[in-house]
């Protein structure tokens, strides 16, 4: 699907990447990859919750998250590290880094006494010129998404 979007792009956005390779006694070589995409994503706003099944849903505050945005451009993988974020008291965090393709996310938080570190990894597809709202439930493992095309506040509770 991403390849189709890149090929059929109307040229609303343009990405350029460069990589350099250096080893002792050798020269540096630079390869530049560019491609046209429909437009960069605005990013992801995520809510981390726990509960469900027979327990009430509750937000998880203080969960640390990060990861990278990645996508293919002219058959070359382009990656960009996301700025780390922490969920607020309502369980929300913003990863509004732009990029394109897929956000590979990791979430880490402590639970219990003595504290035990919980780690979760998942991926979210992002769309050009949108904010993707995500709710991740640590109890059930469910990930739900909602695309927002108009503004950053079109999803209630953010």
Backbone as CSV, one residue per row, in Angstrom:
resi,resn,N_x,N_y,N_z,CA_x,CA_y,CA_z,C_x,C_y,C_z
1,UNK,0.820,-1.178,0.000,0.000,0.000,0.000,0.870,1.250,0.000
2,UNK,1.945,1.254,0.821,2.842,2.401,0.866,3.502,2.602,-0.480
3,UNK,3.901,1.494,-1.144,4.532,1.613,-2.449,3.583,2.250,-3.449
4,UNK,2.307,1.877,-3.387,1.315,2.467,-4.285,1.181,3.960,-4.000
5,UNK,1.155,4.322,-2.717,1.043,5.734,-2.352,2.242,6.521,-2.844
6,UNK,3.423,5.923,-2.769,4.624,6.618,-3.229,4.593,6.777,-4.747
7,UNK,4.234,5.703,-5.458,4.225,5.738,-6.915,3.163,6.688,-7.438
8,UNK,1.985,6.703,-6.820,0.885,7.518,-7.321,0.812,8.884,-6.659
9,UNK,1.844,9.248,-5.957,1.857,10.504,-5.216,1.627,11.711,-6.103
10,UNK,0.912,12.674,-5.536,0.681,13.935,-6.241,1.797,14.926,-5.965
11,UNK,2.812,14.519,-5.205,3.955,15.385,-4.962,3.737,16.406,-3.868
12,UNK,2.918,16.105,-2.875,2.682,17.049,-1.795,3.834,17.084,-0.798
13,UNK,4.630,16.050,-0.738,5.760,16.022,0.184,6.973,15.455,-0.510
14,UNK,8.162,15.727,0.046,9.389,15.254,-0.565,10.355,14.872,0.539
15,UNK,10.910,13.662,0.497,11.843,13.196,1.504,13.215,12.985,0.880
16,UNK,14.258,13.360,1.599,15.622,13.138,1.143,16.395,12.543,2.300
17,UNK,17.173,11.489,2.041,17.982,10.875,3.088,19.385,10.660,2.585
18,UNK,20.347,10.694,3.480,21.740,10.467,3.115,22.375,9.581,4.167
19,UNK,23.278,8.715,3.738,23.999,7.852,4.650,25.473,7.890,4.293
20,UNK,26.328,7.885,5.284,27.756,7.873,5.006,28.388,6.663,5.663
21,UNK,29.450,6.153,5.029,30.156,4.978,5.522,31.625,5.342,5.611
22,UNK,32.214,5.120,6.777,33.621,5.431,6.966,34.287,4.264,7.665
23,UNK,35.469,3.899,7.197,36.277,2.896,7.878,37.716,3.388,7.871
24,UNK,38.544,2.901,8.789,39.926,3.378,8.852,40.638,3.230,7.520
25,UNK,41.289,4.303,7.090,42.058,4.274,5.854,41.235,4.329,4.586
26,UNK,39.936,4.567,4.691,39.112,4.619,3.488,38.472,5.985,3.361
27,UNK,37.948,6.247,2.218,37.239,7.495,1.973,35.784,7.334,2.382
28,UNK,35.150,8.452,2.647,33.738,8.452,2.983,32.930,8.473,1.697
29,UNK,31.928,7.617,1.629,31.038,7.639,0.476,29.644,8.017,0.963
30,UNK,28.938,8.764,0.161,27.604,9.206,0.519,26.629,8.738,-0.548
31,UNK,25.526,8.120,-0.087,24.461,7.708,-0.991,23.225,8.513,-0.643
32,UNK,22.618,9.116,-1.611,21.425,9.918,-1.370,20.220,9.227,-1.987
33,UNK,19.161,9.122,-1.206,17.918,8.531,-1.673,16.829,9.574,-1.525
34,UNK,16.039,9.750,-2.552,14.934,10.689,-2.446,13.693,10.051,-3.039
35,UNK,12.560,10.495,-2.575,11.311,10.018,-3.144,10.218,11.014,-2.829
36,UNK,9.164,10.907,-3.564,8.010,11.765,-3.356,6.917,10.942,-2.701
37,UNK,6.307,11.486,-1.649,5.198,10.816,-0.981,4.027,11.786,-0.930
38,UNK,2.866,11.288,-0.598,1.673,12.126,-0.554,1.812,13.268,0.445
39,UNK,2.603,13.085,1.446,2.838,14.088,2.478,3.254,13.382,3.741
40,UNK,4.038,14.024,4.573,4.426,13.373,5.821,3.240,13.281,6.762
41,UNK,3.297,12.315,7.664,2.289,12.225,8.698,2.541,13.340,9.711
42,UNK,1.540,13.706,10.451,1.751,14.636,11.559,2.326,13.849,12.733
43,UNK,1.891,12.604,12.897,2.430,11.740,13.927,1.360,10.942,14.638
44,UNK,1.710,10.468,15.825,0.841,9.593,16.607,0.615,10.215,17.978
45,UNK,-0.634,10.200,18.431,-0.979,10.525,19.810,-1.529,9.234,20.397
46,UNK,-0.905,8.783,21.475,-1.211,7.460,22.001,-1.708,7.542,23.438
47,UNK,-2.637,6.655,23.755,-3.123,6.508,25.136,-2.846,5.073,25.570
48,UNK,-2.236,4.939,26.735,-1.929,3.621,27.287,-2.859,3.385,28.471
49,UNK,-3.586,2.267,28.415,-4.543,1.920,29.465,-4.340,0.473,29.885
50,UNK,-4.969,0.116,31.013,-4.978,-1.273,31.459,-6.387,-1.605,31.918
51,UNK,-6.677,-2.881,31.977,-7.999,-3.320,32.421,-8.785,-3.906,31.271
52,UNK,-10.045,-4.102,31.528,-10.898,-4.754,30.543,-11.289,-6.113,31.066
53,UNK,-11.835,-6.933,30.202,-12.339,-8.235,30.603,-13.298,-8.025,31.769
54,UNK,-12.867,-8.206,33.009,-13.770,-7.978,34.146,-13.342,-6.769,34.983
55,UNK,-12.231,-6.114,34.619,-11.732,-4.947,35.355,-12.086,-3.663,34.611
56,UNK,-12.260,-2.551,35.351,-12.502,-1.271,34.673,-11.230,-0.806,33.951
57,UNK,-11.411,-0.037,32.888,-10.294,0.524,32.129,-9.713,1.693,32.917
58,UNK,-8.376,1.720,33.060,-7.706,2.797,33.783,-6.482,3.246,32.996
59,UNK,-6.208,4.557,32.963,-5.025,5.048,32.254,-3.745,4.687,32.999
60,UNK,-2.659,4.562,32.265,-1.346,4.327,32.858,-0.535,5.602,32.674
61,UNK,-0.181,6.241,33.776,0.633,7.450,33.695,2.096,7.086,33.936
62,UNK,2.983,7.876,33.357,4.418,7.665,33.537,5.020,6.591,32.657
63,UNK,4.259,6.049,31.699,4.824,5.059,30.773,5.743,5.786,29.795
64,UNK,6.948,5.264,29.620,7.916,5.844,28.693,7.775,5.165,27.345
65,UNK,7.835,5.961,26.286,7.737,5.369,24.956,8.686,6.041,23.996
66,UNK,8.991,5.301,22.963,9.872,5.780,21.906,9.774,4.820,20.745
67,UNK,10.721,4.890,19.867,10.740,4.010,18.711,11.255,4.740,17.506
68,UNK,10.808,4.297,16.335,11.247,4.935,15.102,10.168,4.873,14.038
69,UNK,10.221,5.857,13.146,9.365,5.855,11.957,10.193,5.234,10.850
70,UNK,9.575,4.364,10.071,10.324,3.751,8.979,9.426,3.509,7.782
71,UNK,10.047,3.596,6.636,9.341,3.340,5.391,10.346,3.131,4.276
72,UNK,9.886,2.602,3.171,10.760,2.346,2.030,10.589,3.428,0.983
73,UNK,11.687,3.843,0.448,11.723,4.870,-0.571,12.712,4.414,-1.634
74,UNK,12.241,4.179,-2.848,13.100,3.657,-3.922,13.832,2.398,-3.472
75,UNK,13.126,1.496,-2.832,13.635,0.223,-2.332,14.705,0.358,-1.257
76,UNK,14.851,1.530,-0.654,15.812,1.733,0.432,15.042,2.061,1.712
77,UNK,15.385,1.372,2.798,14.733,1.612,4.081,15.189,2.949,4.638
78,UNK,14.227,3.794,4.981,14.495,5.087,5.621,13.968,4.999,7.046
79,UNK,14.802,5.312,8.041,14.364,5.288,9.428,14.677,6.625,10.095
80,UNK,13.841,6.956,11.054,14.022,8.186,11.811,13.615,7.917,13.257
81,UNK,14.518,8.185,14.192,14.214,7.980,15.603,13.138,8.969,16.045
82,UNK,12.201,8.499,16.849,11.157,9.348,17.407,11.648,9.953,18.722
83,UNK,11.211,11.160,19.018,11.546,11.782,20.298,10.836,11.016,21.411
84,UNK,11.556,10.637,22.478,10.909,9.918,23.580,9.786,10.751,24.202
85,UNK,8.784,10.074,24.734,7.642,10.738,25.365,7.233,9.935,26.597
86,UNK,6.474,10.579,27.479,5.970,9.944,28.699,4.478,10.243,28.795
87,UNK,3.684,9.232,29.176,2.242,9.444,29.296,1.928,10.341,30.494
88,UNK,0.887,11.173,30.319,0.444,12.058,31.391,-0.512,11.310,32.326
89,UNK,-1.143,12.014,33.240,-2.028,11.366,34.220,-3.261,10.724,33.583
90,UNK,-3.606,11.137,32.367,-4.728,10.532,31.641,-4.284,9.403,30.721
91,UNK,-2.980,9.101,30.714,-2.454,8.021,29.893,-2.063,8.432,28.486
92,UNK,-2.116,9.742,28.149,-1.832,10.225,26.795,-0.378,10.670,26.652
93,UNK,0.187,10.450,25.462,1.507,10.957,25.094,1.493,11.283,23.605
94,UNK,2.301,12.265,23.221,2.363,12.698,21.821,3.688,12.327,21.186
95,UNK,3.604,11.704,20.028,4.763,11.393,19.205,4.534,12.071,17.852
96,UNK,4.581,13.385,17.857,4.265,14.168,16.664,5.551,14.531,15.922
97,UNK,6.232,13.492,15.447,7.540,13.659,14.823,7.506,13.727,13.300
98,UNK,6.351,13.537,12.691,6.310,13.489,11.234,6.827,12.146,10.752
99,UNK,7.418,12.108,9.580,7.892,10.854,9.018,6.832,10.236,8.117
100,UNK,7.004,8.970,7.789,6.036,8.269,6.949,6.172,6.781,7.176
101,UNK,5.209,6.018,6.672,5.278,4.562,6.720,4.686,3.971,7.971
102,UNK,5.548,3.456,8.842,5.133,2.727,10.039,5.894,3.287,11.236
103,UNK,5.192,3.452,12.341,5.836,3.795,13.609,6.023,2.487,14.374
104,UNK,7.273,2.084,14.604,7.575,0.949,15.472,7.765,1.513,16.868
105,UNK,6.867,1.155,17.787,6.835,1.764,19.110,7.227,0.777,20.204
106,UNK,7.839,1.306,21.249,8.085,0.519,22.454,7.579,1.315,23.644
107,UNK,6.940,0.607,24.575,6.378,1.209,25.783,6.965,0.474,26.976
108,UNK,7.444,1.240,27.966,8.031,0.670,29.168,7.457,1.390,30.389
109,UNK,7.047,0.618,31.384,6.609,1.224,32.642,6.766,0.216,33.766
110,UNK,6.763,0.726,35.003,6.898,-0.127,36.172,5.531,-0.345,36.805
111,UNK,5.315,-1.564,37.288,4.047,-1.915,37.921,4.335,-2.767,39.165
112,UNK,3.509,-2.588,40.189,3.601,-3.429,41.381,4.604,-2.961,42.404
113,UNK,4.668,-3.704,43.503,5.609,-3.426,44.572,6.141,-4.763,45.078
114,UNK,7.397,-5.062,44.949,8.416,-4.234,44.324,8.141,-4.076,42.830
115,UNK,8.643,-2.965,42.252,8.322,-2.688,40.847,8.885,-3.725,39.875
116,UNK,8.056,-4.064,38.906,8.454,-4.949,37.812,8.321,-4.130,36.534
117,UNK,9.330,-4.201,35.682,9.309,-3.438,34.433,8.549,-4.219,33.374
118,UNK,7.549,-3.571,32.776,6.770,-4.147,31.677,7.229,-3.492,30.378
119,UNK,7.438,-4.288,29.343,7.836,-3.780,28.027,6.866,-4.294,26.972
120,UNK,6.456,-3.406,26.081,5.556,-3.772,24.988,6.105,-3.190,23.692
121,UNK,5.963,-3.929,22.608,6.410,-3.492,21.281,5.289,-3.737,20.286
122,UNK,5.005,-2.739,19.448,4.016,-2.913,18.385,4.238,-1.847,17.317
123,UNK,3.583,-2.018,16.195,3.721,-1.093,15.070,2.372,-0.499,14.706
124,UNK,2.403,0.754,14.240,1.199,1.463,13.832,1.461,2.075,12.462
125,UNK,0.597,1.781,11.497,0.696,2.427,10.190,0.191,3.851,10.303
126,UNK,0.897,4.772,9.684,0.478,6.173,9.708,0.134,6.603,8.286
127,UNK,-0.697,7.608,8.183,-1.171,8.103,6.884,-0.654,9.521,6.643
128,UNK,-0.500,9.906,5.386,-0.037,11.264,5.071,-0.985,12.326,5.622
129,UNK,-0.416,13.394,6.113,-1.106,14.606,6.585,-2.195,14.346,7.629
130,UNK,-2.033,13.315,8.444,-3.005,13.000,9.492,-2.312,12.820,10.836
131,UNK,-3.116,12.863,11.889,-2.686,12.423,13.210,-3.366,11.079,13.433
132,UNK,-2.595,10.084,13.853,-3.152,8.779,14.175,-3.278,8.677,15.682
133,UNK,-4.524,8.578,16.170,-4.770,8.381,17.594,-4.782,6.881,17.857
134,UNK,-4.039,6.456,18.875,-3.900,5.041,19.196,-4.244,4.837,20.671
135,UNK,-4.989,3.791,20.965,-5.171,3.355,22.342,-4.595,1.954,22.437
136,UNK,-3.671,1.777,23.382,-3.052,0.470,23.613,-3.443,-0.008,25.001
137,UNK,-4.070,-1.193,25.068,-4.490,-1.781,26.333,-3.485,-2.861,26.718
138,UNK,-2.762,-2.641,27.824,-1.728,-3.587,28.239,-2.304,-4.905,28.746
139,UNK,-3.537,-4.888,29.227,-4.165,-6.104,29.736,-4.572,-7.039,28.600
140,UNK,-5.224,-6.486,27.593,-5.742,-7.319,26.497,-4.803,-7.386,25.296
141,UNK,-3.878,-6.410,25.192,-3.001,-6.338,24.022,-3.660,-5.688,22.821
142,UNK,-4.904,-5.200,22.997,-5.617,-4.571,21.883,-5.031,-3.205,21.546
143,UNK,-4.920,-2.947,20.253,-4.493,-1.652,19.738,-5.617,-1.141,18.846
144,UNK,-6.168,0.027,19.174,-7.194,0.627,18.326,-6.655,1.941,17.783
145,UNK,-7.047,2.269,16.567,-6.571,3.505,15.937,-7.742,4.313,15.404
146,UNK,-7.537,5.617,15.341,-8.500,6.564,14.808,-7.704,7.611,14.046
147,UNK,-8.033,7.843,12.777,-7.315,8.821,11.964,-7.995,10.174,12.036
148,UNK,-7.213,11.206,12.243,-7.719,12.570,12.363,-7.136,13.403,11.223
149,UNK,-7.982,13.834,10.301,-7.519,14.569,9.124,-7.595,16.069,9.287
150,UNK,-8.348,16.576,10.239,-8.603,18.012,10.284,-7.755,18.785,11.263
151,UNK,-7.627,18.315,12.494,-6.822,19.033,13.460,-6.369,18.070,14.550
152,UNK,-5.528,18.570,15.453,-4.956,17.717,16.483,-5.961,17.333,17.564
153,UNK,-7.107,17.985,17.648,-8.041,17.742,18.733,-9.358,17.125,18.273
154,UNK,-9.372,16.419,17.174,-10.643,15.890,16.683,-11.068,14.621,17.403
155,UNK,-10.224,14.042,18.246,-10.583,12.845,18.992,-10.796,13.231,20.439
156,UNK,-11.930,12.862,21.001,-12.238,13.281,22.366,-11.266,12.645,23.354
157,UNK,-10.942,13.390,24.382,-10.092,12.893,25.450,-8.623,13.181,25.283
158,UNK,-8.200,13.724,24.145,-6.767,13.964,23.936,-6.327,15.235,24.587
